[in-house]
Amino acid sequence: MVSESWGMPFGQLQRQGSGQQLSAGIAYDWYLALAHELERPLEQRVRSRRRQEASLLAHEVDVFCLVRPDWLSKEVSASLQWPSQPLMEAEDRIVAAPGVPVPSSLDDLRGQTLGTVLGFVYPSLEAEFAAGHLRREDAPNETALAAKLLRAHNRYAVLKTLDARYQQRSDAAAVLGISAIVVARVPLFCALAPQARISLAELEAAQASLLRRGEMTRILAKY
């Protein structure tokens, strides 16, 4: 399963026929490597955040990578099969638009509107949102969020450190201010659907082999 909300460096969606398919990014490279290791064909199913849980339970997909148990409902998360080892760790930080002062603490952001992604939950910021100290403004996905930040539509946003550094690497003129404020640092996994066509043991063995050979390290270095 491919998340419609992914943007580079995690995933680049391109129009193919009447739908979309991943053509590049961390998720694309990892799915290709995993399919090759499992000796299975790779078939992509692009789903919006609202359709992802239903697709997993309806056996429309086998594997969904770069996800966490607490990003799904408790019912769905409990029905999925989870490897014991994560793929990688992702970090969210407060990032400032080009030319905007980089905050040193959340207190520096009091009264500000913070760019966020629709449907994403930010546990460490929820109290600030509830108290009205911060306002969130949602973008449909991380690519759109970064674009709004680069246009200075938002002065500040919550971006993955990988996203911010990828943007800087792709466009030297777009100097985003990556703050020291870590909103979250979380492990990401591959989830296996309840009636997947591979077993959890097969997934874990393939993943462990790829990680042992440094495949994820190579992919991350690429982006």
Buried (B, 14 or more C-beta within 10 A) or exposed (E): BBBBBBBBBBBBBEEEEEEBBBEBBBBBBBBEBBBEBBEBEBEBBBBBBEBBBEBBBEEEBBBBBBBBEEBBEEEBBEBBBBBEEBBBEBBBBBBBBBEBEBBEEBEBBEEBBBBBBBBBEBEEBEEBBEEEBBEBBEBBBBBBBBBBBBEEBBBBBBBBBBBBBBBBEEEEEBBBBBBEBEBBEBEBBBBBBEEBEBEBEBBBBBBBEBBEEEBBEEBBEEB
